């Protein structure tokens, strides 16, 4: 399960910070980047907490 979380977060980051979404939110790009980056860092933190557990996050 640990590997699945990291692969999912990698593809989520690739999608959220790719040009289609940046183009969609070009008028409020600053807000989009700050909010998305903040949420993405929170998800990375939660994933790291889950992967540090002894049972593998299950």
mmCIF file as Biopython writes it, N, C-alpha, C and O atoms, coordinates in Angstrom:
data_model
#
loop_
_atom_site.group_PDB
_atom_site.id
_atom_site.type_symbol
_atom_site.label_atom_id
_atom_site.label_alt_id
_atom_site.label_comp_id
_atom_site.label_asym_id
_atom_site.label_entity_id
_atom_site.label_seq_id
_atom_site.pdbx_PDB_ins_code
_atom_site.Cartn_x
_atom_site.Cartn_y
_atom_site.Cartn_z
_atom_site.occupancy
_atom_site.B_iso_or_equiv
_atom_site.auth_seq_id
_atom_site.auth_asym_id
_atom_site.pdbx_PDB_model_num
ATOM 1   N N  . UNK A ? 1  ? 0.832  -1.196 0.000   1.0 0.0 1  A 1 
ATOM 2   C CA . UNK A ? 1  ? 0.000  0.000  0.000   1.0 0.0 1  A 1 
ATOM 3   C C  . UNK A ? 1  ? 0.870  1.250  0.000   1.0 0.0 1  A 1 
ATOM 4   O O  . UNK A ? 1  ? 0.472  2.275  -0.554  1.0 0.0 1  A 1 
ATOM 5   N N  . UNK A ? 2  ? 2.040  1.187  0.604   1.0 0.0 2  A 1 
ATOM 6   C CA . UNK A ? 2  ? 2.893  2.374  0.655   1.0 0.0 2  A 1 
ATOM 7   C C  . UNK A ? 2  ? 3.263  2.844  -0.742  1.0 0.0 2  A 1 
ATOM 8   O O  . UNK A ? 2  ? 3.216  4.038  -1.039  1.0 0.0 2  A 1 
ATOM 9   N N  . UNK A ? 3  ? 3.623  1.917  -1.581  1.0 0.0 3  A 1 
ATOM 10  C CA . UNK A ? 3  ? 4.048  2.283  -2.928  1.0 0.0 3  A 1 
ATOM 11  C C  . UNK A ? 3  ? 2.878  2.864  -3.730  1.0 0.0 3  A 1 
ATOM 12  O O  . UNK A ? 3  ? 3.061  3.787  -4.524  1.0 0.0 3  A 1 
ATOM 13  N N  . UNK A ? 4  ? 1.696  2.328  -3.520  1.0 0.0 4  A 1 
ATOM 14  C CA . UNK A ? 4  ? 0.522  2.832  -4.235  1.0 0.0 4  A 1 
ATOM 15  C C  . UNK A ? 4  ? 0.239  4.294  -3.908  1.0 0.0 4  A 1 
ATOM 16  O O  . UNK A ? 4  ? -0.131 5.071  -4.789  1.0 0.0 4  A 1 
ATOM 17  N N  . UNK A ? 5  ? 0.410  4.664  -2.655  1.0 0.0 5  A 1 
ATOM 18  C CA . UNK A ? 5  ? 0.163  6.048  -2.244  1.0 0.0 5  A 1 
ATOM 19  C C  . UNK A ? 5  ? 1.136  6.993  -2.946  1.0 0.0 5  A 1 
ATOM 20  O O  . UNK A ? 5  ? 0.738  8.048  -3.441  1.0 0.0 5  A 1 
ATOM 21  N N  . UNK A ? 6  ? 2.412  6.611  -2.985  1.0 0.0 6  A 1 
ATOM 22  C CA . UNK A ? 6  ? 3.417  7.480  -3.589  1.0 0.0 6  A 1 
ATOM 23  C C  . UNK A ? 6  ? 3.219  7.597  -5.097  1.0 0.0 6  A 1 
ATOM 24  O O  . UNK A ? 6  ? 3.409  8.672  -5.665  1.0 0.0 6  A 1 
ATOM 25  N N  . UNK A ? 7  ? 2.842  6.510  -5.741  1.0 0.0 7  A 1 
ATOM 26  C CA . UNK A ? 7  ? 2.579  6.560  -7.187  1.0 0.0 7  A 1 
ATOM 27  C C  . UNK A ? 7  ? 1.371  7.438  -7.467  1.0 0.0 7  A 1 
ATOM 28  O O  . UNK A ? 7  ? 1.384  8.238  -8.402  1.0 0.0 7  A 1 
ATOM 29  N N  . UNK A ? 8  ? 0.311  7.288  -6.649  1.0 0.0 8  A 1 
ATOM 30  C CA . UNK A ? 8  ? -0.872 8.125  -6.812  1.0 0.0 8  A 1 
ATOM 31  C C  . UNK A ? 8  ? -0.541 9.601  -6.635  1.0 0.0 8  A 1 
ATOM 32  O O  . UNK A ? 8  ? -0.992 10.433 -7.423  1.0 0.0 8  A 1 
ATOM 33  N N  . UNK A ? 9  ? 0.244  9.938  -5.607  1.0 0.0 9  A 1 
ATOM 34  C CA . UNK A ? 9  ? 0.596  11.335 -5.369  1.0 0.0 9  A 1 
ATOM 35  C C  . UNK A ? 9  ? 1.475  11.898 -6.488  1.0 0.0 9  A 1 
ATOM 36  O O  . UNK A ? 9  ? 1.366  13.074 -6.833  1.0 0.0 9  A 1 
ATOM 37  N N  . UNK A ? 10 ? 2.332  11.070 -7.045  1.0 0.0 10 A 1 
ATOM 38  C CA . UNK A ? 10 ? 3.155  11.528 -8.167  1.0 0.0 10 A 1 
ATOM 39  C C  . UNK A ? 10 ? 2.282  11.902 -9.359  1.0 0.0 10 A 1 
ATOM 40  O O  . UNK A ? 10 ? 2.452  12.972 -9.943  1.0 0.0 10 A 1 
ATOM 41  N N  . UNK A ? 11 ? 1.347  11.025 -9.720  1.0 0.0 11 A 1 
ATOM 42  C CA . UNK A ? 11 ? 0.484  11.321 -10.854 1.0 0.0 11 A 1 
ATOM 43  C C  . UNK A ? 11 ? -0.482 12.461 -10.561 1.0 0.0 11 A 1 
ATOM 44  O O  . UNK A ? 11 ? -0.804 13.245 -11.454 1.0 0.0 11 A 1 
ATOM 45  N N  . UNK A ? 12 ? -0.945 12.561 -9.324  1.0 0.0 12 A 1 
ATOM 46  C CA . UNK A ? 12 ? -1.804 13.691 -8.951  1.0 0.0 12 A 1 
ATOM 47  C C  . UNK A ? 12 ? -1.063 15.008 -9.097  1.0 0.0 12 A 1 
ATOM 48  O O  . UNK A ? 12 ? -1.612 15.978 -9.621  1.0 0.0 12 A 1 
ATOM 49  N N  . UNK A ? 13 ? 0.188  15.048 -8.633  1.0 0.0 13 A 1 
ATOM 50  C CA . UNK A ? 13 ? 0.989  16.259 -8.783  1.0 0.0 13 A 1 
ATOM 51  C C  . UNK A ? 13 ? 1.267  16.591 -10.231 1.0 0.0 13 A 1 
ATOM 52  O O  . UNK A ? 13 ? 1.253  17.757 -10.624 1.0 0.0 13 A 1 
ATOM 53  N N  . UNK A ? 14 ? 1.520  15.560 -11.028 1.0 0.0 14 A 1 
ATOM 54  C CA . UNK A ? 14 ? 1.761  15.780 -12.459 1.0 0.0 14 A 1 
ATOM 55  C C  . UNK A ? 14 ? 0.534  16.365 -13.141 1.0 0.0 14 A 1 
ATOM 56  O O  . UNK A ? 14 ? 0.648  17.218 -14.021 1.0 0.0 14 A 1 
ATOM 57  N N  . UNK A ? 15 ? -0.624 15.905 -12.735 1.0 0.0 15 A 1 
ATOM 58  C CA . UNK A ? 15 ? -1.864 16.407 -13.341 1.0 0.0 15 A 1 
ATOM 59  C C  . UNK A ? 15 ? -2.169 17.822 -12.853 1.0 0.0 15 A 1 
ATOM 60  O O  . UNK A ? 15 ? -2.475 18.704 -13.656 1.0 0.0 15 A 1 
ATOM 61  N N  . UNK A ? 16 ? -2.087 18.039 -11.541 1.0 0.0 16 A 1 
ATOM 62  C CA . UNK A ? 16 ? -2.460 19.345 -10.979 1.0 0.0 16 A 1 
ATOM 63  C C  . UNK A ? 16 ? -1.525 20.468 -11.395 1.0 0.0 16 A 1 
ATOM 64  O O  . UNK A ? 16 ? -1.958 21.611 -11.536 1.0 0.0 16 A 1 
ATOM 65  N N  . UNK A ? 17 ? -0.241 20.156 -11.595 1.0 0.0 17 A 1 
ATOM 66  C CA . UNK A ? 17 ? 0.718  21.187 -11.957 1.0 0.0 17 A 1 
ATOM 67  C C  . UNK A ? 17 ? 1.093  21.133 -13.432 1.0 0.0 17 A 1 
ATOM 68  O O  . UNK A ? 17 ? 2.090  21.727 -13.842 1.0 0.0 17 A 1 
ATOM 69  N N  . UNK A ? 18 ? 0.301  20.427 -14.227 1.0 0.0 18 A 1 
ATOM 70  C CA . UNK A ? 18 ? 0.515  20.372 -15.666 1.0 0.0 18 A 1 
ATOM 71  C C  . UNK A ? 18 ? -0.153 21.541 -16.359 1.0 0.0 18 A 1 
ATOM 72  O O  . UNK A ? 18 ? -0.943 22.265 -15.754 1.0 0.0 18 A 1 
ATOM 73  N N  . UNK A ? 19 ? 0.167  21.724 -17.637 1.0 0.0 19 A 1 
ATOM 74  C CA . UNK A ? 19 ? -0.317 22.898 -18.347 1.0 0.0 19 A 1 
ATOM 75  C C  . UNK A ? 19 ? -1.828 22.968 -18.514 1.0 0.0 19 A 1 
ATOM 76  O O  . UNK A ? 19 ? -2.346 24.084 -18.558 1.0 0.0 19 A 1 
ATOM 77  N N  . UNK A ? 20 ? -2.595 21.856 -18.612 1.0 0.0 20 A 1 
ATOM 78  C CA . UNK A ? 20 ? -4.043 22.056 -18.775 1.0 0.0 20 A 1 
ATOM 79  C C  . UNK A ? 20 ? -4.683 22.769 -17.592 1.0 0.0 20 A 1 
ATOM 80  O O  . UNK A ? 20 ? -5.495 23.675 -17.778 1.0 0.0 20 A 1 
ATOM 81  N N  . UNK A ? 21 ? -4.324 22.366 -16.380 1.0 0.0 21 A 1 
ATOM 82  C CA . UNK A ? 21 ? -4.913 23.022 -15.212 1.0 0.0 21 A 1 
ATOM 83  C C  . UNK A ? 21 ? -4.368 24.429 -15.030 1.0 0.0 21 A 1 
ATOM 84  O O  . UNK A ? 21 ? -5.097 25.331 -14.617 1.0 0.0 21 A 1 
ATOM 85  N N  . UNK A ? 22 ? -3.106 24.620 -15.331 1.0 0.0 22 A 1 
ATOM 86  C CA . UNK A ? 22 ? -2.554 25.968 -15.231 1.0 0.0 22 A 1 
ATOM 87  C C  . UNK A ? 22 ? -3.214 26.901 -16.243 1.0 0.0 22 A 1 
ATOM 88  O O  . UNK A ? 22 ? -3.400 28.087 -15.970 1.0 0.0 22 A 1 
ATOM 89  N N  . UNK A ? 23 ? -3.562 26.375 -17.388 1.0 0.0 23 A 1 
ATOM 90  C CA . UNK A ? 23 ? -4.244 27.166 -18.413 1.0 0.0 23 A 1 
ATOM 91  C C  . UNK A ? 23 ? -5.684 27.477 -17.995 1.0 0.0 23 A 1 
ATOM 92  O O  . UNK A ? 23 ? -6.185 28.575 -18.241 1.0 0.0 23 A 1 
ATOM 93  N N  . UNK A ? 24 ? -6.340 26.508 -17.367 1.0 0.0 24 A 1 
ATOM 94  C CA . UNK A ? 24 ? -7.722 26.723 -16.916 1.0 0.0 24 A 1 
ATOM 95  C C  . UNK A ? 24 ? -7.778 27.820 -15.862 1.0 0.0 24 A 1 
ATOM 96  O O  . UNK A ? 24 ? -8.681 28.658 -15.881 1.0 0.0 24 A 1 
ATOM 97  N N  . UNK A ? 25 ? -6.827 27.818 -14.953 1.0 0.0 25 A 1 
ATOM 98  C CA . UNK A ? 25 ? -6.829 28.776 -13.841 1.0 0.0 25 A 1 
ATOM 99  C C  . UNK A ? 25 ? -5.876 29.940 -14.077 1.0 0.0 25 A 1 
ATOM 100 O O  . UNK A ? 25 ? -5.330 30.488 -13.120 1.0 0.0 25 A 1 
ATOM 101 N N  . UNK A ? 26 ? -5.668 30.323 -15.319 1.0 0.0 26 A 1 
ATOM 102 C CA . UNK A ? 26 ? -4.682 31.361 -15.605 1.0 0.0 26 A 1 
ATOM 103 C C  . UNK A ? 26 ? -5.062 32.729 -15.031 1.0 0.0 26 A 1 
ATOM 104 O O  . UNK A ? 26 ? -4.178 33.542 -14.763 1.0 0.0 26 A 1 
ATOM 105 N N  . UNK A ? 27 ? -6.340 32.996 -14.841 1.0 0.0 27 A 1 
ATOM 106 C CA . UNK A ? 27 ? -6.745 34.294 -14.291 1.0 0.0 27 A 1 
ATOM 107 C C  . UNK A ? 27 ? -6.450 34.397 -12.798 1.0 0.0 27 A 1 
ATOM 108 O O  . UNK A ? 27 ? -6.125 35.474 -12.298 1.0 0.0 27 A 1 
ATOM 109 N N  . UNK A ? 28 ? -6.562 33.293 -12.099 1.0 0.0 28 A 1 
ATOM 110 C CA . UNK A ? 28 ? -6.270 33.289 -10.661 1.0 0.0 28 A 1 
ATOM 111 C C  . UNK A ? 28 ? -5.147 32.294 -10.372 1.0 0.0 28 A 1 
ATOM 112 O O  . UNK A ? 28 ? -5.236 31.490 -9.443  1.0 0.0 28 A 1 
ATOM 113 N N  . UNK A ? 29 ? -4.103 32.361 -11.171 1.0 0.0 29 A 1 
ATOM 114 C CA . UNK A ? 29 ? -3.015 31.395 -11.091 1.0 0.0 29 A 1 
ATOM 115 C C  . UNK A ? 29 ? -2.295 31.432 -9.747  1.0 0.0 29 A 1 
ATOM 116 O O  . UNK A ? 29 ? -1.908 30.385 -9.229  1.0 0.0 29 A 1 
ATOM 117 N N  . UNK A ? 30 ? -2.112 32.596 -9.186  1.0 0.0 30 A 1 
ATOM 118 C CA . UNK A ? 30 ? -1.412 32.712 -7.909  1.0 0.0 30 A 1 
ATOM 119 C C  . UNK A ? 30 ? -2.179 31.975 -6.815  1.0 0.0 30 A 1 
ATOM 120 O O  . UNK A ? 30 ? -1.588 31.207 -6.055  1.0 0.0 30 A 1 
ATOM 121 N N  . UNK A ? 31 ? -3.482 32.199 -6.730  1.0 0.0 31 A 1 
ATOM 122 C CA . UNK A ? 31 ? -4.296 31.524 -5.729  1.0 0.0 31 A 1 
ATOM 123 C C  . UNK A ? 31 ? -4.305 30.017 -5.951  1.0 0.0 31 A 1 
ATOM 124 O O  . UNK A ? 31 ? -4.181 29.240 -5.004  1.0 0.0 31 A 1 
ATOM 125 N N  . UNK A ? 32 ? -4.452 29.615 -7.205  1.0 0.0 32 A 1 
ATOM 126 C CA . UNK A ? 32 ? -4.473 28.191 -7.529  1.0 0.0 32 A 1 
ATOM 127 C C  . UNK A ? 32 ? -3.170 27.520 -7.111  1.0 0.0 32 A 1 
ATOM 128 O O  . UNK A ? 32 ? -3.199 26.449 -6.505  1.0 0.0 32 A 1 
ATOM 129 N N  . UNK A ? 33 ? -2.033 28.127 -7.423  1.0 0.0 33 A 1 
ATOM 130 C CA . UNK A ? 33 ? -0.748 27.521 -7.092  1.0 0.0 33 A 1 
ATOM 131 C C  . UNK A ? 33 ? -0.539 27.422 -5.591  1.0 0.0 33 A 1 
ATOM 132 O O  . UNK A ? 33 ? -0.088 26.387 -5.101  1.0 0.0 33 A 1 
ATOM 133 N N  . UNK A ? 34 ? -0.859 28.484 -4.847  1.0 0.0 34 A 1 
ATOM 134 C CA . UNK A ? 34 ? -0.661 28.451 -3.404  1.0 0.0 34 A 1 
ATOM 135 C C  . UNK A ? 34 ? -1.581 27.437 -2.729  1.0 0.0 34 A 1 
ATOM 136 O O  . UNK A ? 34 ? -1.135 26.678 -1.869  1.0 0.0 34 A 1 
ATOM 137 N N  . UNK A ? 35 ? -2.842 27.416 -3.105  1.0 0.0 35 A 1 
ATOM 138 C CA . UNK A ? 35 ? -3.789 26.482 -2.489  1.0 0.0 35 A 1 
ATOM 139 C C  . UNK A ? 35 ? -3.443 25.044 -2.860  1.0 0.0 35 A 1 
ATOM 140 O O  . UNK A ? 35 ? -3.435 24.168 -1.995  1.0 0.0 35 A 1 
ATOM 141 N N  . UNK A ? 36 ? -3.160 24.792 -4.128  1.0 0.0 36 A 1 
ATOM 142 C CA . UNK A ? 36 ? -2.823 23.446 -4.572  1.0 0.0 36 A 1 
ATOM 143 C C  . UNK A ? 36 ? -1.531 22.965 -3.937  1.0 0.0 36 A 1 
ATOM 144 O O  . UNK A ? 36 ? -1.439 21.812 -3.517  1.0 0.0 36 A 1 
ATOM 145 N N  . UNK A ? 37 ? -0.536 23.831 -3.863  1.0 0.0 37 A 1 
ATOM 146 C CA . UNK A ? 37 ? 0.736  23.463 -3.267  1.0 0.0 37 A 1 
ATOM 147 C C  . UNK A ? 37 ? 0.561  23.151 -1.780  1.0 0.0 37 A 1 
ATOM 148 O O  . UNK A ? 37 ? 1.149  22.194 -1.276  1.0 0.0 37 A 1 
ATOM 149 N N  . UNK A ? 38 ? -0.235 23.945 -1.081  1.0 0.0 38 A 1 
ATOM 150 C CA . UNK A ? 38 ? -0.488 23.717 0.337   1.0 0.0 38 A 1 
ATOM 151 C C  . UNK A ? 38 ? -1.190 22.372 0.560   1.0 0.0 38 A 1 
ATOM 152 O O  . UNK A ? 38 ? -0.792 21.611 1.441   1.0 0.0 38 A 1 
ATOM 153 N N  . UNK A ? 39 ? -2.210 22.078 -0.214  1.0 0.0 39 A 1 
ATOM 154 C CA . UNK A ? 39 ? -2.939 20.813 -0.092  1.0 0.0 39 A 1 
ATOM 155 C C  . UNK A ? 39 ? -2.036 19.638 -0.461  1.0 0.0 39 A 1 
ATOM 156 O O  . UNK A ? 39 ? -2.079 18.595 0.192   1.0 0.0 39 A 1 
ATOM 157 N N  . UNK A ? 40 ? -1.225 19.800 -1.494  1.0 0.0 40 A 1 
ATOM 158 C CA . UNK A ? 40 ? -0.336 18.737 -1.930  1.0 0.0 40 A 1 
ATOM 159 C C  . UNK A ? 40 ? 0.722  18.429 -0.869  1.0 0.0 40 A 1 
ATOM 160 O O  . UNK A ? 40 ? 1.047  17.262 -0.648  1.0 0.0 40 A 1 
ATOM 161 N N  . UNK A ? 41 ? 1.257  19.444 -0.220  1.0 0.0 41 A 1 
ATOM 162 C CA . UNK A ? 41 ? 2.221  19.221 0.858   1.0 0.0 41 A 1 
ATOM 163 C C  . UNK A ? 41 ? 1.540  18.505 2.024   1.0 0.0 41 A 1 
ATOM 164 O O  . UNK A ? 41 ? 2.146  17.634 2.649   1.0 0.0 41 A 1 
ATOM 165 N N  . UNK A ? 42 ? 0.298  18.858 2.321   1.0 0.0 42 A 1 
ATOM 166 C CA . UNK A ? 42 ? -0.444 18.161 3.369   1.0 0.0 42 A 1 
ATOM 167 C C  . UNK A ? 42 ? -0.652 16.686 3.040   1.0 0.0 42 A 1 
ATOM 168 O O  . UNK A ? 42 ? -0.531 15.831 3.917   1.0 0.0 42 A 1 
ATOM 169 N N  . UNK A ? 43 ? -0.961 16.389 1.790   1.0 0.0 43 A 1 
ATOM 170 C CA . UNK A ? 43 ? -1.121 14.992 1.377   1.0 0.0 43 A 1 
ATOM 171 C C  . UNK A ? 43 ? 0.194  14.230 1.464   1.0 0.0 43 A 1 
ATOM 172 O O  . UNK A ? 43 ? 0.215  13.067 1.869   1.0 0.0 43 A 1 
ATOM 173 N N  . UNK A ? 44 ? 1.284  14.876 1.087   1.0 0.0 44 A 1 
ATOM 174 C CA . UNK A ? 44 ? 2.596  14.238 1.214   1.0 0.0 44 A 1 
ATOM 175 C C  . UNK A ? 44 ? 2.934  13.966 2.679   1.0 0.0 44 A 1 
ATOM 176 O O  . UNK A ? 44 ? 3.505  12.924 3.003   1.0 0.0 44 A 1 
ATOM 177 N N  . UNK A ? 45 ? 2.590  14.880 3.544   1.0 0.0 45 A 1 
ATOM 178 C CA . UNK A ? 45 ? 2.832  14.689 4.971   1.0 0.0 45 A 1 
ATOM 179 C C  . UNK A ? 45 ? 2.031  13.506 5.500   1.0 0.0 45 A 1 
ATOM 180 O O  . UNK A ? 45 ? 2.564  12.671 6.230   1.0 0.0 45 A 1 
ATOM 181 N N  . UNK A ? 46 ? 0.754  13.431 5.135   1.0 0.0 46 A 1 
ATOM 182 C CA . UNK A ? 46 ? -0.072 12.310 5.579   1.0 0.0 46 A 1 
ATOM 183 C C  . UNK A ? 46 ? 0.441  10.984 5.035   1.0 0.0 46 A 1 
ATOM 184 O O  . UNK A ? 46 ? 0.437  9.978  5.744   1.0 0.0 46 A 1 
ATOM 185 N N  . UNK A ? 47 ? 0.877  10.978 3.795   1.0 0.0 47 A 1 
ATOM 186 C CA . UNK A ? 47 ? 1.416  9.752  3.206   1.0 0.0 47 A 1 
ATOM 187 C C  . UNK A ? 47 ? 2.687  9.330  3.914   1.0 0.0 47 A 1 
ATOM 188 O O  . UNK A ? 47 ? 2.913  8.137  4.117   1.0 0.0 47 A 1 
ATOM 189 N N  . UNK A ? 48 ? 3.519  10.281 4.293   1.0 0.0 48 A 1 
ATOM 190 C CA . UNK A ? 48 ? 4.750  9.927  5.002   1.0 0.0 48 A 1 
ATOM 191 C C  . UNK A ? 48 ? 4.441  9.398  6.400   1.0 0.0 48 A 1 
ATOM 192 O O  . UNK A ? 48 ? 5.137  8.509  6.889   1.0 0.0 48 A 1 
ATOM 193 N N  . UNK A ? 49 ? 3.412  9.931  7.046   1.0 0.0 49 A 1 
ATOM 194 C CA . UNK A ? 49 ? 3.028  9.403  8.349   1.0 0.0 49 A 1 
ATOM 195 C C  . UNK A ? 49 ? 2.514  7.974  8.232   1.0 0.0 49 A 1 
ATOM 196 O O  . UNK A ? 49 ? 2.837  7.123  9.061   1.0 0.0 49 A 1 
ATOM 197 N N  . UNK A ? 50 ? 1.722  7.716  7.214   1.0 0.0 50 A 1 
ATOM 198 C CA . UNK A ? 50 ? 1.191  6.372  7.013   1.0 0.0 50 A 1 
ATOM 199 C C  . UNK A ? 50 ? 2.291  5.375  6.670   1.0 0.0 50 A 1 
ATOM 200 O O  . UNK A ? 50 ? 2.237  4.222  7.098   1.0 0.0 50 A 1 
ATOM 201 N N  . UNK A ? 51 ? 3.274  5.803  5.913   1.0 0.0 51 A 1 
ATOM 202 C CA . UNK A ? 51 ? 4.321  4.875  5.517   1.0 0.0 51 A 1 
ATOM 203 C C  . UNK A ? 51 ? 5.320  4.642  6.636   1.0 0.0 51 A 1 
ATOM 204 O O  . UNK A ? 51 ? 6.068  3.666  6.579   1.0 0.0 51 A 1 
ATOM 205 N N  . UNK A ? 52 ? 5.364  5.500  7.655   1.0 0.0 52 A 1 
ATOM 206 C CA . UNK A ? 52 ? 6.279  5.315  8.783   1.0 0.0 52 A 1 
ATOM 207 C C  . UNK A ? 52 ? 5.730  4.356  9.819   1.0 0.0 52 A 1 
ATOM 208 O O  . UNK A ? 52 ? 6.466  3.890  10.690  1.0 0.0 52 A 1 
ATOM 209 N N  . UNK A ? 53 ? 4.465  4.063  9.735   1.0 0.0 53 A 1 
ATOM 210 C CA . UNK A ? 53 ? 3.866  3.138  10.712  1.0 0.0 53 A 1 
ATOM 211 C C  . UNK A ? 53 ? 4.427  1.739  10.509  1.0 0.0 53 A 1 
ATOM 212 O O  . UNK A ? 53 ? 4.811  1.371  9.399   1.0 0.0 53 A 1 
ATOM 213 N N  . UNK A ? 54 ? 4.473  0.977  11.566  1.0 0.0 54 A 1 
ATOM 214 C CA . UNK A ? 54 ? 5.052  -0.353 11.518  1.0 0.0 54 A 1 
ATOM 215 C C  . UNK A ? 54 ? 4.252  -1.344 10.692  1.0 0.0 54 A 1 
ATOM 216 O O  . UNK A ? 54 ? 4.818  -2.288 10.140  1.0 0.0 54 A 1 
ATOM 217 N N  . UNK A ? 55 ? 2.938  -1.144 10.600  1.0 0.0 55 A 1 
ATOM 218 C CA . UNK A ? 55 ? 2.119  -2.107 9.859   1.0 0.0 55 A 1 
ATOM 219 C C  . UNK A ? 55 ? 1.979  -1.751 8.390   1.0 0.0 55 A 1 
ATOM 220 O O  . UNK A ? 55 ? 1.175  -2.369 7.692   1.0 0.0 55 A 1 
ATOM 221 N N  . UNK A ? 56 ? 2.727  -0.782 7.899   1.0 0.0 56 A 1 
ATOM 222 C CA . UNK A ? 56 ? 2.684  -0.424 6.487   1.0 0.0 56 A 1 
ATOM 223 C C  . UNK A ? 56 ? 1.516  0.469  6.130   1.0 0.0 56 A 1 
ATOM 224 O O  . UNK A ? 56 ? 1.220  0.640  4.947   1.0 0.0 56 A 1 
ATOM 225 N N  . UNK A ? 57 ? 0.849  1.040  7.106   1.0 0.0 57 A 1 
ATOM 226 C CA . UNK A ? 57 ? -0.252 1.928  6.823   1.0 0.0 57 A 1 
ATOM 227 C C  . UNK A ? 57 ? -1.563 1.226  6.584   1.0 0.0 57 A 1 
ATOM 228 O O  . UNK A ? 57 ? -2.511 1.858  6.117   1.0 0.0 57 A 1 
ATOM 229 N N  . UNK A ? 58 ? -1.659 -0.042 6.880   1.0 0.0 58 A 1 
ATOM 230 C CA . UNK A ? 58 ? -2.911 -0.793 6.679   1.0 0.0 58 A 1 
ATOM 231 C C  . UNK A ? 58 ? -3.837 -0.608 7.837   1.0 0.0 58 A 1 
ATOM 232 O O  . UNK A ? 58 ? -4.935 -1.163 7.844   1.0 0.0 58 A 1 
#
